[in-house]
Amino acid sequence: MENKIYSVNGPVVKVKNTKDFSMLEMVYVGEKRLIGEVIGVTSEATTIQVYEVTTGLKVGEPVIGTGAPMSVTLGPGIISNIFDGIQRPLQEIQKQSGRFIDEGANVPAIDTEQLYDVTMTVSVGDSLKGGEVYASCPETSVITHYCLLSPELSGKVIWIADNGKYHVNDTICKIENEKGQVHELTLCQKWPIRQPRPAKDRKMISRPLITGQRIIDTILPIAKGGTAAIPGGFGTGKTMTQHQLAKWCDADIIVYIGCGERGNEMTQVLDEFTELIDPKTNRPLTDRTVLIANTSNMPVAAREASIYTGITLAEYYRDMGYHIAIMADSTSRWAEALREISGRLEEMPAEEGFPAYLPSRLSEFYERAGYVETLNGKEGSVTIIGAVSPQGADFSEPVTQNTKRFVRCFWALDKSLAYARHYPAINWTTSYSEYIDDLTEYYNREVGEDFLQMRQEISNILIEENQLMEIVKLIGADVLPDGQKLIIELARIIRVGFLQQNAYHKDDTFVPLSKQKLMMDAILTLYHCSQKALEEGVPMSEVVNSGMFERTVKIKYEIPNDKPQMFDTLKADMIKTFDGLILKEKERSGL
């Protein structure tokens, strides 16, 4: 019996009196074969969420099951591509239907016509287990694609193709399992987006994701395989911060998910990533980037699916032994899509109308991050950095608060910093990172044992300044003793000269950890020299007017990343200048 549409409510479609569909099965809806997913099954009706625009859909049109869950195609051709929320390639769709996506656009997720230079890595008679590599091919100039046996299969190799050029759907290997069933292996496979890909072991987190952004790497670090949230109101620089991290972090592959973003912002991402040259490879950044563009004018249900699509693609490349960074911008708009669909399903709303299962959905997403040993014995990681857009910059709203429960890094963006053109606009007093203890051994080994001591001293100065500013607001700065005036002056140096960064300056856009340490050392040398001068009776006005404070602010521009020896000259000048001030004060006081 043919199954027909009984009701249409936005993206939610119902079919009555059928037992043909299973939960989370992918289906084709209507004459145009719109892609949908079964999200509810009862004896009376099956509820389907449609991932395309349902305008024009009529009661009585057919619904056809596929017998398989909502899946993505995993194979060469993913890197440097641009997909929508359900892995349809937007560039190919544009060739077919122009600027706007036609309903039911049926385009293969990855190019089936392109030939790849395949090298077989197994021989006839070899035993293959799930997750092991049976072939490889260059996907881009910087990424080698390893064809992995699906984790659900295993068997003995009974035939392999010769090395050479093949399409993604060509059979290149055959295996026979214990039951005598033969499976033909191509360059690609399918995987359900809502099912995490398995790994052999989840490893301890111990290496930082180096971003070149001082406030992150030094003050609020994130680990490879870790999770971070970037909450901030409108105009505070969430997207800009994620762009900067995508460009410069030391992940092998970037998966950028524009989830409900404005179209012009996604256009900016596409333009910037196409033009930007990757500093590690001197090739376009798109050679190691996957973009998922689900803009705010695209179907709301596909927005809900987009982050699962992105995380599944990331896990696939993680299983090859790569380190992946996911930028999800923004999870608030994903949560709004959940709320809209929940409302149409007439579910009982929880706080602010969000569904009661919002926390569990957020936890499912962030839980898929991690540093793992893969099924083939390699190490890989998925790091998730999710932007949150609380309405009115209210961090007490449900999405921000629930996200905070599941991430260990919280980079709170501050409107006043953003409006003062202080970027990244991360507020160092309301933000935190719980990865410091995990990364201590790495910092001690790779950067120096005094790195974390300097970081702690810099952080303490910022905390003390924050407390002193409360007093200054009440009674003014003039009544403070010189030691506290020095703290306020030095905190300004840290804020302007260290925490603030210029994305358009060739030396300041990315700063290696070694230079970050030297910059902290210079600032603390200034602090200790100034303290000594004040103890010897030098007036605060002379300490500030020594010229060394302004010179220290400018070191981020004036000392190139490749000339660390210039810091030795700066420190020698500081010591000489303040020793001169002390000597002058002693002469003046007749000592």
C-alpha positions as CSV (number, residue, x, y, z in Angstrom):
1,M,0.0,0.0,0.0
2,E,1.3,3.4,-0.9
3,N,2.0,5.7,2.0
4,K,0.6,9.2,1.6
5,I,0.9,12.6,3.3
6,Y,-1.9,13.2,5.9
7,S,-0.8,16.6,7.2
8,V,1.9,19.3,6.6
9,N,2.9,21.7,9.3
10,G,6.0,23.7,8.2
11,P,8.8,21.1,8.0
12,V,6.8,18.5,9.9
13,V,4.8,16.0,7.8
14,K,2.6,13.1,9.1
15,V,1.6,9.8,7.5
16,K,-1.4,8.0,9.0
17,N,-2.0,4.3,9.5
18,T,1.3,2.8,8.5
19,K,3.9,0.5,10.0
20,D,6.3,0.7,7.0
21,F,8.8,3.2,8.6
22,S,11.4,2.8,11.4
23,M,12.7,5.5,13.8
24,L,15.3,7.8,12.2
25,E,14.8,6.3,8.8
26,M,15.6,8.6,5.8
27,V,12.5,9.0,3.5
28,Y,11.6,10.8,0.3
29,V,8.5,13.1,0.7
30,G,6.2,14.2,-2.1
31,E,6.4,14.2,-5.9
32,K,9.6,16.2,-5.7
33,R,11.2,13.6,-3.4
34,L,12.2,16.0,-0.6
35,I,14.7,14.5,1.9
36,G,13.2,13.8,5.3
37,E,13.8,11.8,8.4
38,V,11.4,9.8,10.6
39,I,11.3,11.4,14.1
40,G,8.2,9.8,15.6
41,V,6.4,6.5,15.2
42,T,3.1,5.6,16.8
43,S,0.4,3.0,15.9
44,E,-1.7,5.9,14.5
45,A,0.8,8.1,12.7
46,T,4.5,8.4,11.6
47,T,6.0,11.9,12.0
48,I,8.6,13.1,9.5
49,Q,10.9,16.1,9.6
50,V,11.6,17.4,6.1
51,Y,15.0,19.0,5.4
52,E,13.9,21.1,2.5
53,V,11.3,23.8,1.9
54,T,7.8,22.2,2.0
55,T,6.1,25.0,0.1
56,G,3.6,23.5,-2.4
57,L,3.6,20.1,-0.7
58,K,0.1,18.6,-0.7
59,V,-1.9,16.1,1.3
60,G,-2.0,12.8,-0.6
61,E,1.5,13.0,-2.1
62,P,3.6,9.8,-1.7
63,V,6.2,9.1,1.0
64,I,8.8,6.5,0.1
65,G,11.1,4.9,2.7
66,T,14.8,4.1,2.0
67,G,15.2,1.5,4.8
68,A,18.4,3.3,5.9
69,P,19.1,6.0,8.5
70,M,19.9,9.7,7.6
71,S,23.5,9.3,6.5
72,V,26.4,11.1,4.8
73,T,28.7,9.8,2.1
74,L,32.3,9.6,3.3
75,G,35.1,9.5,0.7
76,P,37.6,11.6,-1.2
77,G,36.1,14.9,-2.5
78,I,34.9,16.2,0.9
79,I,37.9,18.5,1.6
80,S,37.6,21.9,0.0
81,N,33.9,21.3,-0.8
82,I,31.0,23.5,0.3
83,F,27.9,21.5,1.5
84,D,24.5,22.5,2.9
85,G,23.2,21.0,6.2
86,I,22.4,17.6,4.7
87,Q,25.7,17.2,2.6
88,R,24.4,18.4,-0.7
89,P,27.3,20.1,-2.6
90,L,26.2,23.8,-3.2
91,Q,28.6,24.4,-6.1
92,E,27.2,21.5,-8.1
93,I,23.6,22.5,-7.3
94,Q,24.4,26.1,-8.5
95,K,25.5,24.7,-11.8
96,Q,22.1,22.9,-12.1
97,S,19.6,25.3,-10.6
98,G,21.4,28.7,-10.4
99,R,21.6,30.9,-7.2
100,F,18.7,29.2,-5.4
101,I,18.4,25.5,-4.5
102,D,15.5,23.7,-6.2
103,E,13.3,21.4,-4.1
104,G,14.4,17.8,-4.4
105,A,17.8,18.7,-6.0
106,N,19.4,15.2,-6.4
107,V,23.1,15.7,-6.7
108,P,25.7,13.2,-5.4
109,A,27.4,14.4,-2.2
110,I,30.9,13.9,-3.7
111,D,32.0,14.0,-7.3
112,T,31.4,10.6,-9.0
113,E,33.2,11.6,-12.2
114,Q,36.6,12.7,-10.8
115,L,39.4,10.2,-11.0
116,Y,41.7,9.6,-8.0
117,D,45.2,8.0,-8.1
118,V,44.6,5.0,-5.8
119,T,47.4,3.0,-4.1
120,M,46.3,-0.3,-2.5
121,T,47.7,-0.9,0.9
122,V,46.5,-4.6,1.4
123,S,47.2,-7.8,-0.4
124,V,45.0,-10.8,-1.2
125,G,44.8,-13.1,1.9
126,D,45.1,-10.2,4.4
127,S,42.6,-10.0,7.2
128,L,40.8,-6.7,7.5
129,K,39.1,-5.4,10.6
130,G,36.7,-2.5,10.9
131,G,38.4,0.9,10.7
132,E,41.6,-0.4,9.0
133,V,43.0,1.1,5.8
134,Y,42.8,-0.8,2.5
135,A,43.8,2.0,0.0
136,S,45.0,5.6,-0.1
137,C,44.9,8.5,-2.6
138,P,45.8,12.2,-2.6
139,E,42.6,14.2,-1.9
140,T,44.2,17.7,-2.1
141,S,47.8,18.8,-2.2
142,V,48.1,18.6,1.6
143,I,45.6,15.8,2.6
144,T,46.1,12.2,1.8
145,H,42.8,10.3,1.9
146,Y,42.9,6.8,3.6
147,C,40.0,4.5,2.6
148,L,38.8,2.9,5.8
149,L,36.8,-0.3,6.1
150,S,33.5,0.4,7.7
151,P,33.6,-0.3,11.5
152,E,30.7,-2.7,11.0
153,L,32.6,-5.0,8.6
154,S,35.5,-7.4,8.7
155,G,36.9,-10.2,6.6
156,K,39.6,-11.7,4.5
157,V,40.8,-9.9,1.3
158,I,39.9,-12.1,-1.7
159,W,40.5,-9.6,-4.6
160,I,42.2,-6.2,-5.0
161,A,42.4,-3.9,-8.0
162,D,45.7,-2.7,-9.5
163,N,47.1,0.6,-8.5
164,G,45.7,3.3,-10.8
165,K,43.0,5.9,-11.3
166,Y,39.5,5.1,-10.1
167,H,36.1,6.9,-9.5
168,V,34.7,6.9,-6.0
169,N,32.1,4.3,-6.8
170,D,34.5,1.8,-8.5
171,T,35.1,-1.5,-6.7
172,I,38.8,-1.7,-5.7
173,C,38.7,-4.5,-3.2
174,K,36.5,-7.5,-2.2
175,I,36.5,-9.1,1.3
176,E,34.8,-12.3,2.5
177,N,33.5,-12.5,6.1
178,E,33.2,-15.6,8.3
179,K,29.7,-16.4,7.0
180,G,31.0,-16.5,3.4
181,Q,29.4,-13.2,2.4
182,V,31.4,-11.1,0.0
183,H,31.5,-7.3,0.4
184,E,32.7,-5.1,-2.5
185,L,34.7,-2.0,-1.3
186,T,34.8,1.3,-3.1
187,L,36.5,4.5,-2.3
188,C,33.5,5.7,-0.2
189,Q,31.0,4.5,2.4
190,K,27.9,5.7,4.2
191,W,27.5,6.5,7.9
192,P,24.5,7.7,10.0
193,I,25.0,11.3,11.1
194,R,23.5,10.8,14.6
195,Q,25.7,7.8,15.4
196,P,29.2,8.5,16.7
197,R,32.0,6.6,14.9
198,P,33.7,4.2,17.2
199,A,37.3,4.4,18.3
200,K,39.6,1.9,20.0
201,D,40.4,4.1,23.0
202,R,39.8,7.6,24.3
203,K,43.1,9.1,25.4
204,M,44.0,11.6,28.1
205,I,44.1,15.1,26.8
206,S,47.7,16.5,27.0
207,R,48.4,18.7,24.0
208,P,47.2,22.3,23.4
209,L,45.5,23.4,20.2
210,I,47.9,26.2,19.4
211,T,46.0,29.2,17.9
212,G,48.6,32.0,17.9
213,Q,46.1,34.1,19.9
214,R,47.8,35.2,23.1
215,I,44.7,35.4,25.3
216,I,43.8,31.8,24.3
217,D,47.2,30.1,24.2
218,T,48.6,31.7,27.4
219,I,45.7,32.7,29.6
220,L,42.7,30.5,28.5
221,P,44.1,27.5,26.5
222,I,42.1,24.8,24.8
223,A,43.4,21.2,24.4
224,K,43.3,19.1,21.2
225,G,40.2,17.0,21.6
226,G,38.7,19.6,23.9
227,T,35.6,21.7,23.8
228,A,35.1,25.4,24.1
229,A,32.2,27.9,23.9
230,I,32.4,31.4,22.6
231,P,29.3,33.2,24.0
232,G,28.7,36.9,23.1
233,G,26.0,39.3,22.2
234,F,25.5,40.8,18.7
235,G,28.6,42.5,17.3
236,T,31.1,41.2,19.9
237,G,33.1,39.2,17.4
238,K,32.1,35.6,17.7
239,T,32.4,34.9,14.0
240,M,35.6,36.9,13.7
241,T,37.2,35.0,16.5
242,Q,36.2,31.7,14.9
243,H,37.6,32.8,11.6
244,Q,40.9,33.7,13.2
245,L,41.1,30.3,15.0
246,A,40.2,28.5,11.7
247,K,42.9,30.3,9.9
248,W,45.7,29.8,12.4
249,C,45.1,26.9,14.8
250,D,47.4,23.9,14.3
251,A,44.7,21.4,13.4
252,D,45.2,19.4,10.2
253,I,41.7,19.9,8.9
254,I,39.1,22.6,9.7
255,V,35.3,21.9,9.5
256,Y,33.4,25.2,9.6
257,I,29.7,24.9,10.2
258,G,27.7,28.1,9.4
259,C,24.6,27.0,11.3
260,G,21.8,29.6,10.8
261,E,24.4,32.3,10.0
262,R,23.6,35.4,7.9
263,G,24.3,34.8,4.2
264,N,26.7,37.8,4.0
265,E,28.8,36.3,6.8
266,M,29.0,32.9,5.1
267,T,30.0,34.8,1.9
268,Q,32.8,36.5,3.8
269,V,34.0,33.1,5.1
270,L,34.0,31.6,1.5
271,D,35.8,34.6,0.1
272,E,38.4,34.8,2.9
273,F,39.2,31.1,3.0
274,T,39.6,31.0,-0.8
275,E,42.1,33.8,-0.8
276,L,44.0,33.0,2.4
277,I,47.3,31.1,2.0
278,D,47.9,28.5,4.7
279,P,51.2,29.5,6.5
280,K,52.0,25.8,7.0
281,T,51.8,24.7,3.4
282,N,51.8,27.9,1.3
283,R,48.7,26.6,-0.4
284,P,45.1,27.9,-0.2
285,L,43.5,27.3,3.2
286,T,40.6,25.6,1.4
287,D,43.0,22.6,0.7
288,R,42.3,21.5,4.3
289,T,38.9,23.0,5.0
290,V,35.3,21.7,4.7
291,L,32.5,24.3,4.8
292,I,29.0,23.5,5.7
293,A,26.8,26.5,4.9
294,N,23.3,26.4,6.3
295,T,22.3,30.1,6.3
296,S,19.4,31.6,8.1
297,N,17.1,31.6,5.0
298,M,17.6,27.8,4.5
299,P,15.1,25.2,5.8
300,V,15.1,25.2,9.6
301,A,15.2,21.3,9.9
302,A,18.4,21.1,7.9
303,R,19.9,23.6,10.3
304,E,19.2,21.1,13.1
305,A,21.0,18.4,11.0
306,S,24.0,20.5,10.0
307,I,26.0,20.1,13.1
308,Y,25.6,16.3,13.0
309,T,26.7,16.3,9.4
310,G,29.8,18.4,10.3
311,I,30.8,16.2,13.3
312,T,30.4,13.0,11.3
313,L,32.7,14.3,8.6
314,A,35.2,15.3,11.3
315,E,35.1,11.9,13.0
316,Y,35.8,10.2,9.6
317,Y,39.0,12.2,9.1
318,R,39.9,11.7,12.8
319,D,39.8,8.0,12.1
320,M,42.5,8.5,9.4
321,G,44.8,9.9,12.1
322,Y,44.2,13.7,11.5
323,H,43.5,16.4,14.1
324,I,40.3,18.2,13.3
325,A,38.9,21.5,14.6
326,I,35.2,22.2,14.3
327,M,33.9,25.7,14.3
328,A,30.1,25.6,15.0
329,D,28.6,29.1,14.4
330,S,26.2,29.3,16.1
331,T,24.8,26.6,18.4
332,S,22.1,29.1,19.5
333,R,20.5,29.1,16.1
334,W,20.7,25.3,16.1
335,A,18.9,25.3,19.4
336,E,16.3,27.7,18.0
337,A,15.7,25.2,15.1
338,L,15.1,22.6,17.8
339,R,12.7,24.9,19.5
340,E,10.8,25.6,16.3
341,I,10.4,21.9,15.3
342,S,9.5,21.0,18.9
343,G,6.7,23.7,18.8
344,R,5.3,22.2,15.6
345,L,5.4,18.8,17.2
346,E,3.3,20.2,20.1
347,E,5.8,19.0,22.7
348,M,5.7,20.4,26.2
349,P,8.1,23.4,26.3
350,A,10.7,23.9,29.0
351,E,12.6,27.1,29.9
352,E,12.1,29.9,27.4
353,G,10.2,27.6,25.1
354,F,13.2,25.3,24.4
355,P,12.5,21.6,24.4
356,A,13.2,19.7,27.6
357,Y,15.8,17.6,25.8
358,L,18.0,20.6,24.9
359,P,20.7,19.7,27.5
360,S,20.9,16.1,26.3
361,R,21.2,17.2,22.6
362,L,24.0,19.7,23.5
363,S,25.8,17.0,25.5
364,E,25.5,14.5,22.7
365,F,27.2,17.0,20.3
366,Y,30.0,18.1,22.6
367,E,30.6,14.6,23.8
368,R,31.7,13.6,20.3
369,A,34.9,15.7,20.7
370,G,37.9,13.9,22.1
371,Y,41.5,12.7,21.6
372,V,41.4,9.0,20.6
373,E,43.3,6.0,19.4
374,T,41.6,5.0,16.2
375,L,40.6,1.4,15.2
376,N,43.7,1.2,13.0
377,G,46.1,2.3,15.8
378,K,46.7,5.9,14.9
379,E,46.0,9.0,17.0
380,G,43.5,11.6,16.0
381,S,41.3,14.3,17.7
382,V,38.2,16.3,17.2
383,T,38.1,19.7,18.9
384,I,34.8,21.5,19.1
385,I,34.6,25.3,19.4
386,G,30.9,26.4,19.4
387,A,29.7,30.0,19.3
388,V,26.7,30.9,21.4
389,S,24.5,33.9,20.6
390,P,22.5,34.7,23.7
391,Q,19.8,37.3,23.1
392,G,20.7,40.7,24.6
393,A,24.1,39.2,25.7
394,D,22.3,37.5,28.6
395,F,24.5,34.7,29.7
396,S,21.8,33.3,32.0
397,E,19.7,32.1,29.2
398,P,19.3,28.3,28.7
399,V,21.6,27.6,25.7
400,T,24.6,29.4,27.3
401,Q,24.0,27.9,30.7
402,N,23.5,24.4,29.4
403,T,26.6,24.7,27.1
404,K,28.6,25.8,30.1
405,R,27.8,22.4,31.7
406,F,29.4,20.4,28.9
407,V,32.5,22.5,27.8
408,R,35.7,23.0,29.8
409,C,36.7,26.2,28.1
410,F,34.5,29.3,28.3
411,W,35.6,32.4,26.3
412,A,33.0,35.1,27.2
413,L,33.0,38.0,24.8
414,D,32.5,41.4,26.2
415,K,30.5,44.1,24.5
416,S,32.5,47.0,26.0
417,L,35.8,45.4,24.9
418,A,34.4,44.9,21.3
419,Y,33.1,48.5,21.2
420,A,36.5,49.7,22.3
421,R,38.0,47.8,19.4
422,H,39.8,45.4,21.7
423,Y,40.0,42.1,19.8
424,P,39.7,39.3,20.6
425,A,37.0,40.7,22.9
426,I,37.4,37.8,25.4
427,N,36.8,39.0,29.0
428,W,39.6,37.6,31.0
429,T,37.8,37.9,34.4
430,T,34.5,36.1,33.4
431,S,36.2,33.5,31.1
432,Y,37.9,30.3,32.3
433,S,39.8,27.2,31.0
434,E,39.9,23.9,32.9
435,Y,42.7,22.5,30.7
436,I,45.7,24.1,32.5
437,D,46.4,21.1,34.7
438,D,46.1,18.7,31.7
439,L,48.6,20.8,29.7
440,T,51.1,21.6,32.4
441,E,53.5,18.8,31.4
442,Y,53.4,20.0,27.7
443,Y,54.2,23.6,28.6
444,N,57.0,22.7,31.0
445,R,58.6,20.4,28.3
446,E,58.0,22.4,25.1
447,V,58.0,26.1,26.3
448,G,59.9,26.2,29.6
449,E,59.1,25.5,33.2
450,D,58.7,29.2,34.0
451,F,56.0,29.7,31.3
452,L,53.1,28.8,33.7
453,Q,54.7,30.8,36.5
454,M,54.7,33.9,34.3
455,R,51.1,33.2,33.2
456,Q,50.0,33.0,36.9
457,E,51.8,36.3,37.7
458,I,50.2,38.0,34.7
459,S,46.8,36.7,35.7
460,N,47.2,37.8,39.3
461,I,48.0,41.4,38.1
462,L,44.8,41.4,36.0
463,I,42.7,40.1,39.0
464,E,44.3,42.7,41.3
465,E,43.6,45.5,38.8
466,N,39.9,44.4,38.6
467,Q,39.6,44.7,42.4
468,L,41.4,48.1,42.5
469,M,39.1,49.5,39.8
470,E,36.2,49.1,42.2
471,I,38.0,51.4,44.6
472,V,39.0,53.8,41.9
473,K,35.4,54.2,40.8
474,L,34.5,55.2,44.4
475,I,37.4,57.5,45.4
476,G,39.6,58.0,42.4
477,A,43.1,56.8,41.5
478,D,45.0,59.7,43.2
479,V,44.6,58.3,46.7
480,L,46.1,54.9,45.9
481,P,49.7,54.2,47.0
482,D,52.3,54.0,44.3
483,G,52.5,50.2,44.4
484,Q,48.8,50.0,43.5
485,K,49.1,52.7,40.8
486,L,51.8,50.5,39.3
487,I,49.5,47.5,39.2
488,I,46.9,49.6,37.3
489,E,49.5,50.9,34.9
490,L,51.0,47.5,34.3
491,A,47.6,45.9,33.8
492,R,47.0,48.5,31.0
493,I,50.3,47.3,29.4
494,I,49.1,43.7,29.6
495,R,45.6,44.5,28.2
496,V,46.8,46.7,25.3
497,G,50.3,45.2,24.6
498,F,49.6,41.5,25.2
499,L,45.9,40.6,25.3
500,Q,44.8,42.8,22.4
501,Q,45.8,41.5,19.0
502,N,45.7,42.9,15.4
503,A,44.5,40.4,12.9
504,Y,45.7,42.6,10.0
505,H,49.4,42.9,11.2
506,K,51.8,40.3,9.7
507,D,53.6,39.7,13.0
508,D,50.6,40.1,15.4
509,T,48.0,38.0,13.6
510,F,49.7,34.8,14.7
511,V,52.2,34.7,17.6
512,P,54.1,31.5,18.4
513,L,54.2,30.3,22.0
514,S,58.0,31.1,22.3
515,K,57.3,34.8,21.5
516,Q,54.3,34.8,23.9
517,K,56.6,33.7,26.7
518,L,59.2,36.4,25.8
519,M,56.5,39.1,25.8
520,M,55.4,38.0,29.3
521,D,59.0,38.0,30.4
522,A,59.5,41.5,29.1
523,I,56.3,42.8,30.8
524,L,57.2,41.1,34.1
525,T,60.8,42.5,33.9
526,L,59.3,46.0,33.5
527,Y,57.1,45.2,36.6
528,H,60.0,44.1,38.8
529,C,62.3,46.9,37.7
530,S,59.5,49.4,38.4
531,Q,58.8,47.9,41.8
532,K,62.5,48.2,42.7
533,A,62.6,51.8,41.6
534,L,59.5,52.7,43.7
535,E,61.1,50.9,46.8
536,E,64.2,53.1,46.3
537,G,62.1,56.2,46.4
538,V,61.7,57.0,42.7
539,P,58.4,58.9,42.2
540,M,55.7,57.0,40.3
541,S,55.6,59.9,37.7
542,E,59.2,59.3,36.8
543,V,58.7,55.5,36.5
544,V,55.8,56.0,34.1
545,N,57.6,58.7,32.1
546,S,60.7,56.6,31.7
547,G,59.6,55.6,28.2
548,M,59.8,51.9,28.9
549,F,56.0,51.5,29.4
550,E,55.1,52.8,26.0
551,R,58.0,50.9,24.4
552,T,56.7,47.6,26.0
553,V,53.2,48.2,24.6
554,K,54.7,48.3,21.1
555,I,56.8,45.2,21.3
556,K,54.0,43.1,19.6
557,Y,54.6,45.2,16.4
558,E,58.2,46.3,16.7
559,I,59.8,42.9,17.5
560,P,59.2,40.4,14.6
561,N,58.3,36.8,15.4
562,D,61.6,35.6,13.9
563,K,63.9,37.9,16.0
564,P,63.7,36.8,19.6
565,Q,67.1,38.2,20.4
566,M,65.6,41.7,20.3
567,F,63.9,40.9,23.7
568,D,67.4,40.7,25.3
569,T,68.2,44.2,24.1
570,L,64.8,45.5,25.5
571,K,65.3,43.9,28.9
572,A,68.9,45.3,29.1
573,D,67.6,48.7,28.3
574,M,64.9,48.4,31.0
575,I,67.4,47.4,33.6
576,K,69.8,50.2,32.6
577,T,67.0,52.9,32.5
578,F,65.6,52.0,36.0
579,D,69.1,51.7,37.5
580,G,69.7,55.2,36.2
581,L,66.5,56.5,37.8
582,I,67.5,54.9,41.1
583,L,71.0,56.4,40.9
584,K,69.5,59.8,40.1
585,E,67.1,59.6,43.0
586,K,70.0,58.7,45.4
587,E,72.0,61.6,44.2
588,R,69.0,64.0,44.6
589,S,68.4,62.8,48.2
590,G,72.1,63.1,49.1
591,L,72.8,59.4,49.7
